[in-house]
Amino acid sequence: MFGIPIFYIWLVLTVVLVIIEVATTDIATIWFAAGAFVSTIIAWIMPDAIMVQAVVFAVVTVVTMYFTKPILTKYLTKKTPTNMDMYIGKSACAISDISPDNPGRAQIGGLTWQAKSDMLIKKGEMCRILKIEGASLVVEKITVNQ
């Protein structure tokens, strides 16, 4: 291709994709680099089989992405904490009844939030904040044993 052996084109593509991957903070091109690397090997063995190299590039890219993206995303993606995360695990006071069928209201730090729970929490009872979903607290009733 253009007087350059296809092996070198695949090799340069592999190196460029690896450099892009290292230079970015996101997982962006590693799968394409894997496909280009395998195609480099195929090009070294079968330099005239350009269609085979292209198919191998596509298949290796898709297969590595399918099997590794969920794992890499889970372990390499950092959750950015927000100011609201400081409330998780803290106690709040129910200012209205909260039930599985009917969200209520809870107050923490002078702020009133919509609150939902999978158990009945009566007005005036204390509850623990498990997580925040959108603009709602997900809470559980605090019992004497907790």
Secondary structure, DSSP 8 states (H G I E B T S, - for coil): -TTS-HHHHHHHHHHHHHHHHHHSSS--SHHHHHHHHHHHHHHHH-TT-HHHHHHHHHHHHHHHHHHHHHHHHHHH------GGGGGTT-EEEESS-B-SSS-EEEEETTEEEEEE-SS-B-TT-EEEEEEEETTEEEEEE--TT-
